[in-house]
Amino acid sequence: MTTTETDEVVKESTAPRTPSDQRERERLRRRAARRRGGGWWPYLFLAPWFVGLFGLTIYPMLDSLYLSFTDFDLLSPAKWVGADNYRRMFTDDPNFWDSVHATLVYVVVSVPLKLALALAVAMLLNRPLRGIGIYRAAFYLPSLLGGAVAIAIMWRQIFGGDGLFNDFLGWFGIKGQDWISSPDTSIYTLVLLAVWQFGTPMVIFLAGLKQLPKDVYEAAAIDGAGAMTRFSRITLPLLTPIVFFNVVLQIIDAFKSFTPAYVISNGTGGPLNSTMLYSLYLYKKGFTDLQMGYASALAWVLFLVIAGFTAVNFIAGRYWVHYDD
């Protein structure tokens, strides 16, 4: 390009533009920006979600955090008491520790048993059998019904003094008891009800088993590996991401369990607080004793405990969860 041509290009680029040219350039710029970012339409479609997020989640959480530092009975204005609710919880409330003990027993016993049963059934259903869909639906059905009040009432009748479980034991000459009314066994009836609802983790395990590479099993079979060796050396290591996912979900779900304990114990958490799960105790303090400030403090402690267990799972998962890489 010659010097004369260069001077003409510079003059053209620096020449003043008319107002119409400037408006056209601005219009094109806005149109390009809308095409890149979608304009305001995405935010319009996301508006219901934002309303639910801030109106039904974030605001109630912040409000309950404030109430946890107050004395609030739902009938009179909240009165600021500072950390008294938390101090009372840990130092002057034996029922709180009873609920913690019952909840920990429930979580520690029910979650491993449920996952073990779910994995075993998933492996049985991962076979090309006739009518396999019917079997899968039948095993998943308890997860749909298990949280219902009617199932909890039925469970109370089964393990009562004159229930079906004692009739079953009678066939073998074993004398039964009222399993619900005994402090030593009542919590384990809740555990059995939780384990019976193994359908959800079973479906997740089944989906994971479908994704495992078949050529690895064929190579192991050629090398003479038995069923237990294939399970321990191939299936379980490859399935650890699914196991990890189920562990996290089931621990959270177990900590939040409420309906079975409420129905089976008639809302008392008895006998001797043996079925007083944490969520039931929180409910009683908030809506029976009208101590909503104290119940809010209980809710935040539960939130922190669940967050802590989840964090520990993620940290420990680095050492036993095996991904493709």
N, C-alpha and C positions, 0 to 999 in steps of 0.2 A: 504494500500500500504506500502510495506516495505521500509526501508531506501535505500536499493540497487536499487529498482525499481524507487524510486524518483530521485536518482542521475542519472539514465539512461535517464529519461525524461528531466531533466535539461540540460544534455549534448546534447541531441538531439535538444532541442530548441535553444541552444546557439551555435550549431555547425555551422561553416561557410558554406555558400551556394555557389554553382557555379554560374557563370554569367547567364547560361541558366535558372537556377531556379529563379533567380531574375527577368529576363525578363518575365518569365511565370507568376510570381506573379503580376508584374506590368500590364501585359496584362489583367489578370483576374480582377484586381482592376479597370482598365479603363472600362472594359466591364460592371462591376457592376455599376459603376458611370453612364454610359450611360443609363443603364436600369432604374436606379432610376430617373435621370433627363431628360431623353429623348435625350441627346446629343444636337447637334446643329440643328437638323431637325425642332423642334418647332420654333426656331428663323428664320429659312429660310421661313417657311410658314407665319410667322408674319411680315416678312420684308415689304410687301406692306403697311400693316397697320402702321408700324413704319415710313415709308417714308411719308405717308399721315399725320400722327400725327405731325412730326417735320417739314416737308416741307410745309404743307398746313394749319397748325393750330398754333403750338407753335412759329415758326419763324415769320409768318405774325403778330401774336399778339405782339411779342417783338419789331418787326420793327415799328408797329403802335404806340406802347408806346413811342418809341424814337421820332417818327415824331410828336407826340402830344406836344412835347417841342420845336418844330421847326417851322419856317415859310417856307412852302414848297408848290410850285405852280405847281408841276409836270413837269415844263419846265426848271427849274434851280436848282442847288444843294440846299439841305435843309440848312437853317440857324438857328442856335441855338438861341432860344429866352427865354428859361427857362419856367416859369409858366405863361407867358403872355397870352397864349391861354385860360387857365383856368380863369385867372383874367378877361379877356375880356368877357368870357362867362357869368360869374355870375354878373358882374358889369356894362357892357357896351354893352349889346346885348339884346334889348327888344324882338327881334324875337325869341331868345332862350326861353324866358319865355312864349311867345305865344305858341311855340311848346310843352313846358312842360304842359301848361294848357290844350291844345287840347288833348294831349296824356293821361293825367290823367282822363279827362272826358271820353274819349274813353274806357280806361281800367276799370274804376270804374262802368260804366253803362253797357258795353257790356258783361263783364265776368259773373256777376251774372245772367243776363237775359239769356245768352246762356246756362249756366249750369242748370238753372231752367227749361228751355224748353227741354233741352236734357234729364234730369231726368224724366220729365213728359211723353215725348214720349217713353222713354225706358220702363217705367212701362206699358204703353199701349201696347207696342210690346212684353212684357213679358207674353203673353197670348197664349194659344194653339188655334190659329185661322187658318183657311184654307188659304193657300197662304201667310203665315206670312213672308216668305223669300222675297217675292216680295215687301211687305211693308217696310221691313227693308232696302232693297236695294234702294228703292225710297227715303226714308228719309235720307239715307247716301249720295245720289248723290250730293246734294249741296256742301258738303265738298270737293268733287272731283273737282267741277267746280268753286267754289267760288273764288279761288285765280287767276282765269284766267282773262286776260285783256278783253276778250269778255264779260264776266259777268259784269265787272266794267262798261264797256261802256253801256251795257244794263241797268244797275242800274241808270246810269246818265240819260238815256232816260226815264225811268219809273218815276223818281222824278223831271223831268224837268217841265217847265211851261205848256207844252202841252202833258205831259206824262200820262201813264195809271193810276197813282195814283190819279191825279186830275180828270180824267174821272170817276173813282170809287166814289170819293167824290161828284161829280156832280149828281150822282144818288140820293143822299140824300139831295140835295139842298145846299151843302156846297161849297163855292167858294174856289178854291185851289190857289196855288202860285208856284213860282219856288223854290222848297225846296233846290235845290243845290246852288242857288245863294244867299240865305238868310244866313247871318252870324249866326242867331239864331237857324237855323234848319239843316244847312249843315252837322255838325258833327254827327247828329243823323241819317242821311242817311247812314253814314259809320257804325254806331252802328247797324242799322237794317241789313246791309249786313253781318256784323260779326255774329249776332245772327242767321241769316238764315243758316249759315254754322255750325250747331250744330251736324252734323253727327258723327264726331270723338268722342267727349265726350259721345254722345248717345250710341255708340257701347261699350265704356268702361263701362258705367253704366249698360248696358244690360248684359255684361259679369259678373259684380259684382252681379247683381240680380239673375243670374242663380246659384250662389254659396250659396245663403242664405238658411239656414236649413228650410225645410218645417215643421218639427215637432213643431217648435216654433210658427208658424202661426196657426197650428191646435190647439195647446193648448190655444192660445189667442182667437181663434174663439169659443172654448168650454166655455171659461170664459166670453164670451159675448162682447169682444172688437170689436168696429166698425172699419170701413175702415181707418178713420183718426187716430184713436188710434193706430192701427197696423202700420200705416206709421210713426207716430211720435215716438212711443215707441219701434218699432222693426226694420222696414226697414231703417230708417235714421241712428240710432246709429250703426247698423251693416254695413252700407254702408259708414260710415265716412272715412275709408282708401281710398276708391275709390273717394269720394268727394275731399279729400285732394290731391290725385294724379291729378285729373282733374283741381283743382284750380291752382296748381303750373304750370302745362303745359299751361293752357289757359292764365294766367297772362304773362308768358314769351312770348307766341305767340302774345298777344295783344300789348305788348311793341314793338315788332319787325314789326308790320304791316306796309306795305309800298305800295303795288300795288294798293289797292282800292283808297287810298288818292291821289296817283300820277295820276291815270287815271281819276278819277271823277273831280279833280280840274285842269286837264290839266297840271299838274306838278307845279302849282303855290302855292298850299296850301291855296288858297282863298276860299271864299271872306274874306278879312281882317284877313288872317291867321287862320281862324276858322277850316280848315281841315289840317293845317300844323302839321301833326304828326311828332314825333321826328325823325323817320327814314327818312322821306321825307326831313326834314330840313338838316339832316346829308348828305344826297345824294346831295342836292343842293349846300351845301358849298363845298363838295369835288369835284364834277364833273361838276357843272355849274359855280360856282365862282372860281374854281381851288384853293381853300384854303384847301389843303389836310392836312396840319398840324392842322388846326383848326378842320377839320372834324375828324381827329384821336382823338383829345381831346374829341369831342362830343361822339365818339364811346366808349371811355373808361368811360366816365360818365354814359352812358347808361348801360355798362357792370356792373358797380358798383351798379347802381340803381336796376337792375334785380337781382344781387346777394343779395342786401339788402332785397328786397321784398321776395326772396326765403328763406333767413335766418329767417326773421320774421315769415313766414308761418310755418317753421319747429319748431320754438320756440312756437308759438301759438298752433300748432297742438298737443302739449303734453296735452293740457287742453280740447280738444274737439274731438280728433281722438281716437276711441276705437278699440283696436285690440283684438284678441281672448283671450289673457292672462289678 
